[in-house]
Amino acid sequence: MEEVKDLWLKFNEYSNKLAEALGRTHNLVGEYAEYLAHQYYGGRLLEISGSSADIKTKEGKLYQVKSRKVKGTPTTQLNVIRSWKFDYLVVVLFDEHGAIKKALEVPVEVAKEYSAANSHQNGWVITTTQKFLNDERSKDISVHLSSLNFEQHVHPTISQTIITPKIVSGFTSQNNASGNLLPIWLNPSDPEEFKTQLLISRLAEIKTTYSNGRVKSKKLNASQFKQSSNVLGNLRSRPEYRAAKWQAKHIVRVDVAVIKLQ
């Protein structure tokens, strides 16, 4: 196990490198979320001092980006919104490993509905409740931003200074030096909880994301699944997800979500 002091020095070294690569502020979570959103929407990043929006597209649409790093439940309070002069609120929630847990494009009218005035901070705040995260009027862009999050050469400066960790349900690239394991995300994220729910519903949805942004969705019939079954092992035994096969097919990640019984 590494010494605490060594971890501290490494943390500062890479934090400084990331801040320099992003080139804006030292709010790394917020700046990285804006970086991913900018890669997705295009256009241009607006001045940091601007309170209304962070990104303006070629079509003139304005996006404000809010982000948090969460552990466990995705319910958290976002940073204060000081102006509603934008078209969409982009919410990006990272898990404790830096992977995207949830990313949404929320129309400003919908965002207003969930906001609460905060006189102390001179603005409005939004709490990412389950109702907010599952509102059908918002667009889920988790897969799109995640595919950008997994690319190693999106930005030449960043690719020279840091390596984006690849997450496989809590499995980082440090444990996967060969890069042979396909990143698989479960929903629920805990493998045992996933297994428990799958044994009840016997049905899941598999979404396969490719490097060109294409997403292929299909149902998983788990009628033969047992308590003793290895969740990730079974998934990786599928022909298209085996080592060398998924790389050849240009697969970048797989999301598997239990379909709950109505």
N, C-alpha and C positions, 0 to 999 in steps of 0.2 A: 504494500500500500504506500502511495506517495505521501510525503510529509506535507502537513498543512501549509507551511511556508512556501513550498515548491508550487503547490496548487494556486496559492495566492499570486505568486509571481507570474505563473502562466496565464491566470485569469486576466491580470492587468495587461500582459503583453498582447494577448489576442483581442481584448476589449479595445485597446488603443489602435491596433491594426484595423479592426472593423470600423471604428469611428473614422479613421483616416480614409479608408476605402469608400465609405458612404459619403464622407465629405460635408456633413451638415452639422449635426449636434452630437452630444454624447448620450442622448436618449436612444440607446441602441435598439430596444424593442420597437419603439415607435418609428424610428428611422428605417429599420429593416422592413417593417410592414409597409411603409410608404414606398420603399424600393421595389418590393414585390408587386404592389398595386400599380406602380408606374410601369413596370415591365409588362403587366397584363393589359392595362388600358392604353398605354402609349401617351402621346401628348407631351406635356412638360410639367416638371415639378415647379410649384410656385414658391415665392420667397418664404422663408421660415417665419418671418414676422407677420405674415398674413394670417388672420384669425378665421377667415371664412372657408377656405378650401386649401387642399394640398396639391391637387392635380387638376389640370385643365386639358381636355382632349382636343384634338383637331376639330371636332364637331362643336366645340364650345361648352361641353358638359363639364360641370365642376364636381369634384369628389373630395370629401373630407375623410381622412383615415384615422380610425381610433383602434388601439390595440392593447392587449394585455397578455401577460404570461401567467397561465393558471395551472394549478395542480389539482387533479381530481375534478370536482364539479366545475362546469363552465360558467356558473353564475358569478359575475363580478361586476363592479361598477366601473364604467369607462371614464376617461378623463373628461373634464368639463367642455361643453360646447358653448362657445361665446357668440356665435352668429349662425343663422339658418340660411345664409346666402350661398347655398350649394344645392346641387341636384340629387346627389346620392351620398349616403354615409356608408363607408366601407369599414366593416368591423372584422378584425383579424385576431383570433385567440390562438396563442401558441401553447403547447403543453410544456412540461418541465424540461423536455429534451430539445426544445426548439422547433419541433414539428408543428404543423398547423392542425389545430384541433377543430376549428370552425372558422369559416370566412364567409361573410355575407355582404351583399350589395343591397342596401336598404333605401328605398325612396324617401326623400326628405319628409314627405307628409306622414309616412309610417313612423319614421324616427321621432317626429314631434309627439305622436300619440303615446310613445313609451317614455318620454322625457319628463323629468321633474325639475321645477325651478329651484335653483340653489343660490340664494342671495349672498351667502358667504363667499362663494366663488364667482359671483356675478355672471351666471350662465345657467345652463341646464345639464343635467346628468342622466344617463341611461344605465339601467341595470340589465344585464344580459340574462334575463329569466328564460325558462323553457318556452314560455309563450312568445317572447320576443324572438328567440332563436328559431322557432318553428313557424313563424308567421308566413303564410303562403304568398304574401305580397312581396316578400323579399326574395332575392335570387341567391341561391347557395353557390358560391364560387370556390369552395374549399378545394375541390379537385384541381381546378385551374391554377390556383396559387401554389398548391402543393407540388404540382409538376414543375413549376418554376423553382420552388424551394429545393428540389432534388437535382436540378441541373448544376453541374460543377463548373460550367464555363459561360454562365450567363453574362457576367461582368468581368472583363479582363483584369481589372485591378484587384477585385475581390478574389478571383481564381488564383492570383499570384500570392495572396497573403493568407487566405484561410481555406479550410476545407469544410464545406457544409456537411454536418453530420447526417448520415442516413439512418432513419429511425424505423425499426421493425418492432412495433408494440413494446417499446422500451429497450430495444436492442440497437446499440449505436455502432457506428463504423469502426470504433476502437476494437469491438469484439468481432468485427467482420472485415478484417484486413484484406482478405482475398476478394471481397466484393461479390462473392458467389451467392449470397442469400438475397432473395428478392424482398424488398420492403413490403411488408403486409401489415395493414392496420385493421384492427378489429373494433367492432362497435356492438356491445360494450368493449372498452379497451382492455380490461383485465381478462386474460385467457380463461380463468376459472369461471368468472361471471358469464362470459360469452358462452362457455360450454353449458352452464346451467340453463341459460335461456334457450339455447339451441335444442337441448334435450326436450324442452317443453314445446317449442313451436315446430321443430323439425324442418324449418325453412329459413333460408338466408338469401341475401342478394350479394352477388359478387360484381364489383366494378373494377375493370382493368383499364388502367390509364397508360397510354402510349406516348412516346417522346414527341410526337407531332400534335399532342393535345387531344387526340381522339379517345373517347371513353366507351368501352364495350360493357354492357350490363347483361347479366343472366342470373337465373335463379339456381340456388343450390338445394337439392333435395337431400336432407340429412336423415332419412328414415333408417339408415343402417348405422348411424352414429351412436357410439356407446360412451358410458361414463369414463371408461379407460382409454378412450381415443385421444390421440395427440392432435390438438386443433391445428397448430401451425405445421406440424409434420404432415398431416393429411393434405393440407392445402398445397404444400410444396411438392407433394408427390404427384400432383396433377401434371400431365406431360408438358403443358405449355409453361409451367412455373418451375421446372427443374433447372438446375445450374446449367448455364450456357444456352439453354433454350429460351429463357425469358429475355436474355440480353440480345439474342439473335432476332427476336421478335420486336425489339425496341420497347419492351415494357418497362415502365419506370416505377410503378407501384400498383398495389392491389388493395382495395377496400372491401371488407366483408362485414355486412351488417345483418344481425338477426331480424327477421320479419316477425313481429309480435302478433299473436293471435288477437283477433278483434273480440 
